[in-house]
């Protein structure tokens, strides 16, 4: 049976796994592991991809990611290709390092985010690389120790880490109200787990933190209103997962796994009464349907005839009331910066141009083009008469 194409959409949660060819080791020593994490840290920050959990096992790795404007395929290609080249040079070998392509499963957030964080971080314990939770607390090759603050977070790029003077690695963690929808199985729910946290005084988002620091805060806000309390309750949550062992329902998508691995509860149902399912998605039938619909729309955009970026520049300039040259001028005036953000959003998200192509047209970096597209999504809502441009 031919393998299905990968699914991807900005903002979705994805459990990503990759294994060494013929199940051989992809990490021979700590220098390999450090090299992999250094590369991952830079890529995550540049592409604004959040990594909620990670674990490095000798012959494979796990990542729990949420992509932004940069597609997952781009993130993983940069990570795996770059690491494989470095690994081969260092160990004087040639040929493929990884077995086939990476595996990715889109996951429904509310029931699975914390379960997957716990499951992924317990991988070294299940693999018997360490003896107990106390050893895991200080183990450097999974994200658990970074969340607890027992080790420096390796996903903070060196350029950002060097600017941090906080004893907690930049964390200033507090919730003033703890308001929000509560989940029965978890201690607390953050204001918005997909976004950087708000400061306790309500002044907004602190901008000098790396995305890795913000992501750790996003995780901890599920567990308490103070840093100390959140870390303590997070550790208790992880400890409860040790007895659960290998959980097949968290290892992939499909109807049976999304239903907790219980086949018996599904066998008596009529086909039309069963929830929609897909092996590439872990979640309820409604979630599966929504993801498939969104992915189909993105696929249509990818292959439909594209408006050129020059066409989009002219259209945005006309709607906003400025000259096309000003959009590409680099001016920071609000009207011009908004027009540039709108252009990036329309080009990348609506029409399907690569962020690198937009970057070249605006004479900015690919990272800034992605950030422009993110900001343009918010600006776009204020321009009702722009909604027909990408049609």
TIDO-476031 format. One line per field, with one value per residue (C-alpha): residue number from 1; residue in three letters; z, y, x. Coordinates in pm, whole numbers, m for minus. Example, Ala and Ser with C-alpha at 12.3 -4.5 7.8 and 13.67 -1.06 7.14 Angstrom:
2
i	[1, 2] $
aa	[ALA, SER] $
z	[780, 714] $
y	[m450, m106] $
x	[1230, 1367] $
% end
This chain:
391
i	[1, 2, 3, 4, 5, 6, 7, 8, 9, 10, 11, 12, 13, 14, 15, 16, 17, 18, 19, 20, 21, 22, 23, 24, 25, 26, 27, 28, 29, 30, 31, 32, 33, 34, 35, 36, 37, 38, 39, 40, 41, 42, 43, 44, 45, 46, 47, 48, 49, 50, 51, 52, 53, 54, 55, 56, 57, 58, 59, 60, 61, 62, 63, 64, 65, 66, 67, 68, 69, 70, 71, 72, 73, 74, 75, 76, 77, 78, 79, 80, 81, 82, 83, 84, 85, 86, 87, 88, 89, 90, 91, 92, 93, 94, 95, 96, 97, 98, 99, 100, 101, 102, 103, 104, 105, 106, 107, 108, 109, 110, 111, 112, 113, 114, 115, 116, 117, 118, 119, 120, 121, 122, 123, 124, 125, 126, 127, 128, 129, 130, 131, 132, 133, 134, 135, 136, 137, 138, 139, 140, 141, 142, 143, 144, 145, 146, 147, 148, 149, 150, 151, 152, 153, 154, 155, 156, 157, 158, 159, 160, 161, 162, 163, 164, 165, 166, 167, 168, 169, 170, 171, 172, 173, 174, 175, 176, 177, 178, 179, 180, 181, 182, 183, 184, 185, 186, 187, 188, 189, 190, 191, 192, 193, 194, 195, 196, 197, 198, 199, 200, 201, 202, 203, 204, 205, 206, 207, 208, 209, 210, 211, 212, 213, 214, 215, 216, 217, 218, 219, 220, 221, 222, 223, 224, 225, 226, 227, 228, 229, 230, 231, 232, 233, 234, 235, 236, 237, 238, 239, 240, 241, 242, 243, 244, 245, 246, 247, 248, 249, 250, 251, 252, 253, 254, 255, 256, 257, 258, 259, 260, 261, 262, 263, 264, 265, 266, 267, 268, 269, 270, 271, 272, 273, 274, 275, 276, 277, 278, 279, 280, 281, 282, 283, 284, 285, 286, 287, 288, 289, 290, 291, 292, 293, 294, 295, 296, 297, 298, 299, 300, 301, 302, 303, 304, 305, 306, 307, 308, 309, 310, 311, 312, 313, 314, 315, 316, 317, 318, 319, 320, 321, 322, 323, 324, 325, 326, 327, 328, 329, 330, 331, 332, 333, 334, 335, 336, 337, 338, 339, 340, 341, 342, 343, 344, 345, 346, 347, 348, 349, 350, 351, 352, 353, 354, 355, 356, 357, 358, 359, 360, 361, 362, 363, 364, 365, 366, 367, 368, 369, 370, 371, 372, 373, 374, 375, 376, 377, 378, 379, 380, 381, 382, 383, 384, 385, 386, 387, 388, 389, 390, 391] $
aa	[UNK, UNK, UNK, UNK, UNK, UNK, UNK, UNK, UNK, UNK, UNK, UNK, UNK, UNK, UNK, UNK, UNK, UNK, UNK, UNK, UNK, UNK, UNK, UNK, UNK, UNK, UNK, UNK, UNK, UNK, UNK, UNK, UNK, UNK, UNK, UNK, UNK, UNK, UNK, UNK, UNK, UNK, UNK, UNK, UNK, UNK, UNK, UNK, UNK, UNK, UNK, UNK, UNK, UNK, UNK, UNK, UNK, UNK, UNK, UNK, UNK, UNK, UNK, UNK, UNK, UNK, UNK, UNK, UNK, UNK, UNK, UNK, UNK, UNK, UNK, UNK, UNK, UNK, UNK, UNK, UNK, UNK, UNK, UNK, UNK, UNK, UNK, UNK, UNK, UNK, UNK, UNK, UNK, UNK, UNK, UNK, UNK, UNK, UNK, UNK, UNK, UNK, UNK, UNK, UNK, UNK, UNK, UNK, UNK, UNK, UNK, UNK, UNK, UNK, UNK, UNK, UNK, UNK, UNK, UNK, UNK, UNK, UNK, UNK, UNK, UNK, UNK, UNK, UNK, UNK, UNK, UNK, UNK, UNK, UNK, UNK, UNK, UNK, UNK, UNK, UNK, UNK, UNK, UNK, UNK, UNK, UNK, UNK, UNK, UNK, UNK, UNK, UNK, UNK, UNK, UNK, UNK, UNK, UNK, UNK, UNK, UNK, UNK, UNK, UNK, UNK, UNK, UNK, UNK, UNK, UNK, UNK, UNK, UNK, UNK, UNK, UNK, UNK, UNK, UNK, UNK, UNK, UNK, UNK, UNK, UNK, UNK, UNK, UNK, UNK, UNK, UNK, UNK, UNK, UNK, UNK, UNK, UNK, UNK, UNK, UNK, UNK, UNK, UNK, UNK, UNK, UNK, UNK, UNK, UNK, UNK, UNK, UNK, UNK, UNK, UNK, UNK, UNK, UNK, UNK, UNK, UNK, UNK, UNK, UNK, UNK, UNK, UNK, UNK, UNK, UNK, UNK, UNK, UNK, UNK, UNK, UNK, UNK, UNK, UNK, UNK, UNK, UNK, UNK, UNK, UNK, UNK, UNK, UNK, UNK, UNK, UNK, UNK, UNK, UNK, UNK, UNK, UNK, UNK, UNK, UNK, UNK, UNK, UNK, UNK, UNK, UNK, UNK, UNK, UNK, UNK, UNK, UNK, UNK, UNK, UNK, UNK, UNK, UNK, UNK, UNK, UNK, UNK, UNK, UNK, UNK, UNK, UNK, UNK, UNK, UNK, UNK, UNK, UNK, UNK, UNK, UNK, UNK, UNK, UNK, UNK, UNK, UNK, UNK, UNK, UNK, UNK, UNK, UNK, UNK, UNK, UNK, UNK, UNK, UNK, UNK, UNK, UNK, UNK, UNK, UNK, UNK, UNK, UNK, UNK, UNK, UNK, UNK, UNK, UNK, UNK, UNK, UNK, UNK, UNK, UNK, UNK, UNK, UNK, UNK, UNK, UNK, UNK, UNK, UNK, UNK, UNK, UNK, UNK, UNK, UNK, UNK, UNK, UNK, UNK, UNK, UNK, UNK, UNK, UNK, UNK, UNK, UNK, UNK, UNK, UNK, UNK, UNK, UNK, UNK, UNK, UNK, UNK, UNK, UNK, UNK, UNK, UNK, UNK, UNK, UNK, UNK, UNK, UNK, UNK, UNK, UNK, UNK, UNK, UNK, UNK] $
z	[0, m102, 190, 234, 196, 517, 658, 773, 868, 1062, 1434, 1467, 1723, 1571, 1728, 1511, 1520, 1315, 1344, 1228, 914, 996, 1353, 1390, 1632, 1519, 1838, 1914, 2202, 2387, 2125, 1865, 2094, 2166, 1795, 1720, 1992, 1896, 1540, 1657, 1885, 1601, 1360, 1615, 1689, 1324, 1211, 1528, 1580, 1936, 2084, 2389, 2446, 2310, 2381, 2223, 2226, 2074, 1752, 1727, 1853, 1947, 1913, 1998, 1776, 1682, 1355, 1262, 911, 818, 710, 917, 611, 591, 962, 949, 625, 772, 1095, 960, 650, 838, 1123, 888, 701, 1026, 1165, 851, 841, 1208, 1199, 851, 706, 401, 297, 462, 837, 887, 801, 528, 602, 943, 1083, 1199, 1365, 1406, 1758, 1905, 2173, 2463, 2535, 2416, 2475, 2834, 2785, 2500, 2692, 2973, 2739, 2536, 2840, 2998, 2693, 2843, 3150, 2945, 2730, 3054, 2976, 3334, 3648, 3798, 3804, 4021, 3746, 3480, 3668, 3580, 3253, 2981, 2672, 2722, 2790, 3135, 3320, 3143, 3247, 3607, 3585, 3688, 3369, 3123, 2841, 2531, 2299, 2386, 2109, 2237, 2104, 2315, 2618, 2638, 2683, 2971, 3325, 3511, 3751, 3614, 3257, 3175, 3334, 3509, 3574, 3732, 3667, 3827, 3801, 3666, 3473, 3181, 3086, 3325, 3224, 3461, 3435, 3463, 3748, 3559, 3212, 3076, 2936, 2586, 2544, 2182, 2260, 2478, 2832, 2966, 3248, 3595, 3594, 3282, 3068, 2792, 2653, 2747, 2418, 2520, 2577, 2336, 2203, 2401, 2729, 2639, 2550, 2887, 3053, 2838, 2968, 3334, 3338, 3322, 3667, 3891, 3941, 4063, 3918, 4227, 4251, 3877, 3868, 4171, 4027, 3682, 3834, 4021, 3692, 3520, 3809, 3776, 3414, 3497, 3581, 3254, 3052, 2673, 2564, 2215, 2189, 2197, 1936, 1624, 1480, 1357, 1505, 1741, 1892, 1916, 2107, 2367, 2193, 2268, 1959, 2138, 2175, 1800, 1653, 1716, 1559, 1210, 966, 939, 1320, 1363, 1396, 1103, 1139, 976, 1067, 1037, 1302, 1673, 1789, 1779, 1461, 1452, 1488, 1217, 977, 1044, 992, 666, 537, 624, 468, 147, 120, 166, m96, m342, m286, m341, m689, m815, m1049, m833, m839, m858, m564, m783, m846, m473, m397, m646, m508, m143, m225, m406, m119, 153, m45, m85, m373, m441, m394, m32, 58, m39, 107, 457, 615, 969, 946, 1071, 748, 540, 793, 800, 420, 421, 681, 477, 167, 350, 494, 160, m29, 217, 374, 110, m219, m113, m204, m6, 270, 106, m212, m15, 170, m158, m287, 32, 78, 428, 589, 562, 939, 920, 628, 843, 1128, 888, 774, 1137, 1208, 879, 984, 1265, 1047, 776, 993, 986, 606, 491, 137, 105, 140, m234, m331, m300, m449] $
y	[0, 335, 563, 865, 1216, 1395, 1640, 1984, 2312, 2614, 2596, 2225, 2001, 1725, 1427, 1369, 1058, 949, 631, 533, 323, m48, 68, 165, 434, 795, 925, 761, 988, 1308, 1520, 1389, 1464, 1815, 1879, 1770, 1992, 2296, 2265, 2211, 2517, 2748, 2608, 2634, 2997, 3096, 2928, 3014, 2647, 2550, 2229, 2116, 1787, 1598, 1285, 1150, 769, 608, 499, 745, 1072, 1214, 1578, 1738, 2045, 2324, 2489, 2851, 2993, 2756, 2410, 2108, 1955, 2252, 2236, 1862, 1877, 2138, 1942, 1590, 1674, 1911, 1666, 1372, 1564, 1665, 1311, 1150, 1388, 1342, 963, 925, 742, 789, 705, 748, 797, 788, 512, 638, 963, 1093, 1002, 1274, 1248, 1552, 1553, 1710, 1946, 1933, 1560, 1487, 1778, 1699, 1324, 1337, 1564, 1310, 1010, 1152, 1264, 919, 750, 720, 553, 303, 236, 162, 430, 552, 384, 607, 945, 1096, 1021, 1153, 1485, 1555, 1360, 1599, 1427, 1489, 1807, 1700, 1831, 2170, 2209, 2135, 2384, 2118, 2171, 2451, 2436, 2326, 2456, 2815, 2925, 3037, 3391, 3426, 3238, 3468, 3767, 3605, 3697, 3533, 3250, 3068, 3094, 3386, 3249, 3505, 3288, 3396, 3394, 3664, 3499, 3147, 3198, 2977, 2656, 2377, 2023, 1750, 1544, 1830, 2071, 2397, 2546, 2835, 3150, 3047, 2752, 2840, 3188, 3343, 3406, 3740, 3904, 3903, 4279, 4250, 4461, 4204, 3976, 4009, 4027, 3945, 3572, 3295, 3087, 2789, 2981, 3088, 2730, 2599, 2863, 2756, 2400, 2496, 2718, 2406, 2311, 2615, 2991, 3009, 2857, 2648, 2509, 2440, 2247, 2041, 1947, 1884, 1635, 1462, 1436, 1277, 1036, 908, 816, 575, 287, 333, 187, 185, 338, 222, 485, 760, 605, 695, 803, 624, 553, 272, 469, 783, 577, 471, 150, m33, m228, m394, m67, m9, m351, m334, 5, 59, 213, 535, 570, 547, 862, 979, 849, 878, 708, 1042, 1210, 1143, 1288, 1282, 1243, 1612, 1709, 1463, 1607, 1965, 1885, 1700, 1988, 2245, 2033, 1993, 2369, 2414, 2147, 2323, 2649, 2471, 2349, 2616, 2888, 3146, 3519, 3658, 3847, 4158, 4125, 4098, 4398, 4608, 4491, 4554, 4894, 4994, 4882, 5044, 5361, 5369, 5313, 4961, 5087, 5182, 4824, 4711, 5017, 4885, 5185, 5128, 5365, 5181, 5204, 5074, 4806, 4688, 4671, 4468, 4229, 4195, 4114, 3846, 3689, 3685, 3554, 3277, 3172, 3249, 3201, 2958, 3129, 3008, 3245, 3258, 3399, 3669, 3747, 3805, 4036, 4245, 4228, 4083, 3755, 3443, 3453, 3808, 3711, 3439, 3683, 3935, 3668, 3593, 3961, 4006, 3749, 3982, 4292, 4115, 4111, 4492, 4506, 4361, 4489, 4282, 3948, 3913, 3961, 3599, 3450] $
x	[0, 154, 228, 5, 142, 225, m27, 77, m85, 46, m20, m96, 71, 287, 460, 768, 987, 1289, 1495, 1843, 1876, 1846, 1780, 2145, 2260, 2228, 2393, 2727, 2828, 2745, 2916, 2670, 2377, 2504, 2555, 2198, 2049, 2257, 2131, 1774, 1789, 1889, 1629, 1347, 1427, 1473, 1150, 955, 868, 777, 917, 720, 903, 1203, 1401, 1719, 1749, 2064, 1889, 1598, 1453, 1112, 999, 665, 643, 406, 504, 448, 470, 755, 630, 732, 899, 1136, 1218, 1289, 1487, 1719, 1757, 1806, 2010, 2240, 2292, 2354, 2625, 2796, 2765, 2911, 3205, 3281, 3263, 3415, 3119, 2897, 2544, 2206, 2188, 1810, 1564, 1332, 1157, 1057, 716, 479, 138, m85, m231, m542, m418, m663, m652, m298, m57, 40, 7, 258, 496, 500, 520, 810, 1008, 979, 1134, 1486, 1339, 1138, 1447, 1642, 1899, 1852, 1726, 1458, 1283, 1556, 1809, 1567, 1544, 1908, 1931, 2054, 1912, 1542, 1346, 1229, 1536, 1509, 1144, 1243, 1529, 1782, 1985, 2041, 1787, 1985, 1711, 1798, 2039, 2380, 2332, 2017, 2151, 2453, 2221, 2030, 2132, 1844, 1928, 1623, 1747, 1517, 1198, 978, 680, 353, m19, m225, m565, m535, m856, m937, m1106, m1006, m933, m1040, m722, m471, m392, m445, m471, m261, m414, m306, m67, 6, 139, 412, 291, 172, 361, 209, 152, m60, 172, 193, 461, 824, 1012, 1369, 1312, 1385, 1098, 1233, 1194, 841, 751, 870, 654, 359, 399, 444, 136, m75, 51, 49, 61, 420, 735, 808, 456, 433, 759, 662, 322, 467, 713, 430, 239, 539, 591, 234, 307, 591, 357, 167, 455, 442, 114, 16, m257, 9, 239, 42, m290, m598, m939, m835, m549, m759, m1014, m756, m649, m974, m1082, m1372, m1559, m1550, m1630, m2003, m2052, m2189, m1947, m2148, m2152, m1777, m1575, m1369, m1014, m674, m344, m168, m386, m437, m767, m1145, m1346, m1432, m1067, m962, m1219, m1113, m742, m808, m1019, m754, m479, m681, m718, m342, m275, m504, m317, 14, m81, m319, m181, m6, m35, 315, 458, 477, 102, 38, 262, 66, m269, m177, m26, m346, m571, m359, m300, 77, 318, 450, 805, 734, 639, 989, 1162, 1224, 1048, 924, 627, 319, 120, 411, 508, 143, 138, 461, 314, m6, 194, 395, 79, m104, 198, 290, m41, m303, m122, 151, 478, 783, 894, 1239, 1084, 902, 1226, 1410, 1138, 1141, 1521, 1483, 1586, 1372, 1319, 1184, 962, 807, 756, 600, 356, 260, 198, 17, m241, m350, m339, m539, m852, m862, m878, m1211, m1157, m838, m1012, m1065, m699, m590, m907] $
% end
